[in-house]
Amino acid sequence: MAQRPEGIVVGEDGIPRCWWGTGDPLYRRYHDREWGRPIKNDRRLFEKVCLEGFQSGLSWLIILRKRENFRRAFRNFDIEAIARFDSRTVGRLLDDVGIVRNEAKILATINNARRCLDLTDEFGSLAAYAWALEPTPTGAAAMSRDLKRRGWSFVGPTTVYAFMQAVGIVNDHLKGCQVRDEVEQVRRRFVRPARRKPRV
């Protein structure tokens, strides 16, 4: 493969991509079809923030390869269902070879689901909360601080920024990447979720 300046790599298919989105077919598909495209579905947003937490200290490729197992183990990231997980569920998850069996990260996912219910009571949705920080250059640090204040775990600034990149709150496809302009067009058409009246 030929290397272009500024982190762009042209694959065998002739498509210029961000350097990290080459090589393994899973990376290419994730880069081309998913990463940076805006999301406002709360389950998918919660999945992303959880998987970014599980990825901490690991390769994202490991998480991609296990993602379907994570979805099965965590009820397709149904926030209310995860919030009801108990010690028996934790034991089952720790025995599940299909996921990352890290007790602190598993407990953080359950805790974060419970805290997410509190957050959606206030903002109407996780999407409304997350997208409200889009225009802020320091949004990741602000979100990280605020989530920690609300009792969330595994939501440091690096993890939160990776989440914001993944769900399209920022478009960090590099200049020269074939996907960058397409993603930006999708972001322009995307209707940002508004803060809704809290549920009673």
N, C-alpha and C positions, 0 to 999 in steps of 0.2 A: 504493500500500500504506500502511496505517496503522501508525504507529510506536507501540509500547508501551514503557513504562518498562523500564529495566534490560536493554536490548539485545535485546528481543523484537520481531520483525517478523511481522505477520500477512499472509500471502500472498493472492493472488487466490483460492486454494482454501479460504481461511478458516482455515488451519492456522497457529497461532503457532509460530515457530521462532526459534532463535538467529540473530542478525543476519547471521552469515556464511553461513548455510545457505539463503539466498534468492537470487533472481536466476536464474543459470544452472541449467538442469535437472540437469546433472551434480552441482552442489553440493547441490541439493535431495535427489537420490537418495542421495548419499553421507551427507549429514546424517541423513536419515530412516531409512535402512536399514543403515548400516554404522558410522558414527563413534560410538565409545563402547561398542559392543557387544563383550563379552569374547571374546577369541580365545586358544586354546591350541595351535593347529597351528603347528609350528615354521617351516614354509615361509612361512605367511602373516605370522607375526611378523617373520621376517627380511625379508620383502618390505617390511613397514611401516617398519622401521628404515632400510632402504636408501633407500626413496623419500623418507622425511623428510630424509635426508642430501642426496639429489639436489635436493630442494625448496629447500634453503638458498639464500637470495638471490633466489628466484623465487616466482611465484604457485603455490599448491597446485592451482589450476585447470589450469595447464600440465601438472602431473604427472598429474592425473586424465585429461586428454585423451590423454596418452601412455602410460597405464598398461598397456594391452594390448601395446603395442610393447615396453615394458620387460619384461613377462612373457615375451614371445617371445625377446627378446635375451638374457635372463638365465635361460633354461631353466626358466621358471616358478618362479624363485627356489629351485631345488634347491640346497641349501647345498653338498653334496658335489660337484656338477657345477661350480658356480661356483669352488670351491676349486681345481679343476684347470685353470681358464682360464690361458692363457699369453700371451706377447707378441703372437702372431698373433691371438688372440681379442681382445686389447685394440685392435689395429689395425682389426679388423672392427667393433668397437663404436664406435670413433671415426669410422667412415665411415657409421654408421647414423643417418640423418636422423630416424628415428622416435623416438629417445630424446634425452636431454640429453647432448650430446657434450662432457663435461667430463672430461678425462683424470684429474685428481686424484680426482674422485668415482667414476669407473669403477675406478681402482686401489684406492680405499678399499673398494669393494664386494667385490672379489676378496680383498683382505686380510682384511676382516671375516668373509668366509665361512670362511677358514682359521682365524681366531681363534675363530669360533663352534664349529668342530669341537672345539677344545681345551676350550671352555667346556662343551659337552655331554658330553664325557668326564668332566668333574668333577661336573656337576649332573644329568646324565641327559637334560636337554632345555633348550632355550632358554626354553621356557615356564616351567619350574620356576624358573629363574634370575630371569626378569623378574617373575613374580607374587610371588616371595618379598619383593619390595620394596613391595608394595601398601600395607601399613598405615603405612608411614613417611612423615610429612609432607614430608621432604626426600629422598624416594626418587629423584627425577630427578637431583638433584645427586650423590647417592651412586652411582647407577647410572652416571652419566657418568664420575665419577672412577674407578670400578672398571673400566669398559670400557676407558678410556684406559690404565689400568695394565696391562690385559691385551693392549694393543697395537691396539685398535680405533681407527678414524679417523672423522671427521665424526659424532661422538657427543657434542657439547657439551650442556650442560644444557637449552637451549631445544629442540634436536632431540629429546633423550630425553624431555622432558616432552610434546612433541607426539606422540611415539610412544605414551607411556602413555595419553594422552587417546584416541588413535585406537583402541587395542586394548582399551579398557575397564578398564584398571588403575585409572583414575580416571573418574568420571562428571562431566564438565564441561559438560553441557547446562545452560543457564541455567534458573533458576526461572521458570516460565511457559511454557517450551518444551513442546510437546505430547509430545515424545519422551522427555523426562527421566524421568518415572515409569516408563515402559515399559522403558527401559534399566536403571533401578535394579532393577526386578523381575527382569530377565534376569540381572543381576549377582548378585542374592541366590540364584538357583537354580544359578548357575554353580559347578561343582566345580573348585576351584583345583588346579592340577597340583602334585603333591608331588615333592620331590627324590628321584629314583630312584637306585638303586645304579649307580655308574659302570660303563660297558661295559668289558669286558676286551679 
